[in-house]
């Protein structure tokens, strides 16, 4: 199985969240965009926690 660097996944997440934000803004307006922004903010907090944990608890 090929392993990719972490930044490849981060770029992929950024692209998906930007596309999702655009779609939610075009389809649902401000209300749906705010809901999506809350989801995206929680997702970024989770990614930050994963990044910190990856550096604290290294694979042996």
DAWOZI-V559305 format. One record per run of one state. SS is the DSSP state (helix for helix, strand for strand, loop for the rest). FROM is the first residue (numbers start at 1). LEN is the number of residues. Records with the same first field share a line. If there is no record, write none. Layout:
# DAWOZI-V559305
SS: FROM-LEN, FROM-LEN
This chain:
# DAWOZI-V559305
loop: 1-5, 57-4
helix: 6-51
